[in-house]
């Protein structure tokens, strides 16, 4: 079975952010950005640990 989109019938994009107000969504996006940056850093650290 192949899933065409990861959010059910919801299309991705700025109209489908989880909150209603722009300021709330801006905070939510910043939290997501920080989480992704932490994951990337962790991945780099694991890669470096395996390298040395």
Helices and strands as residue ranges (DSSP letters): G 14-16, H 22-51
